[in-house]
Amino acid sequence: MKILKDLNFRLGLISALFTLAILVVLPKTDVKIDNYLLRFESQIGGYAFSLFNDSLKLDLTDFKKGLDIEGGIRIVMQANMTGIEESQRQNALDSAKEIISRRINFLGVSEPNIATSKINNDYRIVVEIPGITNVSDAVNLIGKTAQLKFKKLDPALPWSEDKFLEYFQTPSSWLDTGIIGSDLKGVDVVVDNSGNIKNQGKPQIQLKFSNQGREKFSQLAKENVGRPIALFLDDSVTPLSTPVISQDLANGLTNDPVISGNFDMDTAKNLSIQLRAGALPIPVTLLQQETLGATLGSDSINRSFFAGMVGLLIVFIFLVYRYRTLGILAGVSLIFYTILNLAIFKIIPVVLTLPGIAGFILSIGMATDANILIFERYKEELFWGKKKQEALELGFDRAWNSIKDSNMSSLITCFILFQLGTGPVKGFAFTLAIGILVSLFSSIFVVRTLIGAFKRS
Amino acid sequence: MNILKFKKWYLIFSLVVLVPGIISLFIFGLNLSIDFVGGSLIKYSVPENIKIENIVAVYEKNSVTVETTSRGEGNLIFIRTKPLDVNLNNSINKELQTINKNISQVSFETVGPVVGKETTKNAFVSLGWASVGILLYIAYAFSNIPKPYSSYKFGASAIVAMLHDALLILGVFSILGHFMRIEVDALFITAVLTVIGFSVHDTIVVFDRIRENLNKLPKSWQFEKIANYSIVETLNRSLATSLTVIFTLTSLYILGGSSIKNFVLALLIGIVSGTYSSIFTATPILVLWESRKSRA
């Protein structure tokens, strides 16, 4: 790209990005100019956009902060265990916890704390959610009892494979059958051994009906041979699964019916957990709800923030002491880096928690490292008698290999941690990855441009 | 400067430092916090003038470690501790009453762990896979080194140095946990991950220079001499980078809030170890490994 070689274009691009990033990061701020030349009053920052009829929303009013930093709400729910065997109670509680965490993820909240608790014979679920604005909505959603419903396709509608997507997306094409989660007495994941080559060895979900449920289901199967039924969880719009009733099934329910599909073991397990929770509807009631302060304590956060700033200042002084002018330019690019990163956190949005901030700080370290690598290389080349201009070019060129390989390996680590990790590990990996990508941009592109501009002036 | 002259001693030194920690890990394990093992969640309603510190002081007097605290609306104070038995709870309440009659316990309950076994297990599993990923990447990125040197040895040496650093923090915190009652909380997982990231990053920079010099320096030079030369060349950078990170962390440790002190301490130990291991663990292992082959 030839245009990227043009210094003016590069400077323009960096300034534009920087301005944009500042506007994103700024909270709502009043701007007031009042003198005899100009009178001007406005607000900048803290924007909120909504595009295409709310299908694309961008809320930049504030950073999303986690429980440790901002606090949130704490909800305690009591599970009603009547009618559930003593030995099954902990299981039921765990699956309820699972369902609740799924619902909270559905709310778009990340990194909630969910724990089960048992006091004497009371089984409870304690949920702590950060940054929720609409508390009653959250409480409603979380406190609802999971209900599994079997629905059939409206008999007035014709069925063929190619209509599948249309029906799948239209809740009104499905009618209640009266079969619900409590008609099941259990759900298992089994491996297909039916001899059907296509599905051999694939996981399936086995539904174990109660006697009453079995009767109802047989009836339903007879009436719907070759047509799909749908399993809805709670009041979700799209069904969990839409198996088609086979002829065998309609002839008589000898074994427990299975749902087969293109599941891998994990999705099959998850689905069975969800169904089981529906099958064991332990009603939960809201026991208490209260607002929580930050678990880290606001005093601790302020002090840590201050300490972080002092640390950065020392780094800045160190860079200037060691690399003079180059150090100043690297320092400026570090400021640029920090603001650009914060802007990205706000746009995505990333929930800021301490592990996330740790990832961010590590990425600052790696950003500085890229500059140190380049500058040390520059000094070496000077030592070997190269001219300043040439030494600088060589510094960038030769340091690039180390920078590329070390950052690539960190990105690989991030990717794997993000894929396999849970909770705080995910947050850490995500912020670190963003930080590394931005740092490559700032410590090479930005620093190089700044050096160019500095030399010209 | 011939740094690698004492290469075997560095490895022995590493072992001497690591072994007590590993033994402690086997005997004492880690002192896990409420995040991992669950505990008691106690709620007080207090008069306006009572601070969280007042309540915590009473707990500490009864040698109960308070894990986290927070203040809710309407003068509620939440305290989390390791599982507390009812008698101790009652006696603490009595003592609180002597401070102020209006401190009342709203609730006392036992909660399960916030960090489930799943999270910890996943962290270890992903660490295993990350090692494989790094190994393969280094093997690929270094595949153009001249024969008879093997890029897999570079990768494996980097992984050994990384495990060295991870084991060191685990060991140190096991010892600290047993003798100083310092606990390992959910943030500790993050600290270990951070250190691992830094460690590999740091090692690759040194290895990268060895790669460059293998092609540049005279063919007659022994591998050890080339490695030593590369370490000396990158020494300034290694120190400068570590210093910047150590500056930030030291400032966080001295000035930062108490709730992140252990976290920062783990990072500090790990970063120092990470810098050390790139030069004094990863490279000696690589040299011993590669030299053995060339002699054969």
Interface residues (C-beta under 8 A of the other chain):
Chain A: G71 R74 N113 I114 A115 T116 S117 K118 I119 R124 V126 E290 T291 L292 G293 A294 T295 L296 G297 D299 S300 I301 N302 R303 S304 F306 A307 G308 V310 G311 L312 I314 V315 F318 L319 R322 L354 P355 A358 G359 I361 L362 I364 G365 M366 T368 D369 I372 L373 E376 K379 E380 R398 N401 S402 D405 S406 N407 M408 S409 S410 I412 T413 C414 F415 I416 L417 Q419 L420 G421 T422 G423 P424 V425 F428 A429 L432
Chain B: G38 L41 I52 T68 T69 S70 R71 G72 E73 L76 F78 E109 T110 V111 G112 P113 V114 V115 E118 T119 N122 A123 V125 S126 W129 A130 G133 I134 Y137 I138 A141 A186 L187 I189 T190 A191 L193 T194 I196 G197 F198 V200 H201 D202 I204 V205 D208 R209 R211 E212 E233 T234 N236 R237 A240 T241 L243 T244 V245 F247 T248 L249 T250 S251 L252 I254 L255 G256 G257 S258 S259 I260 F263 L267
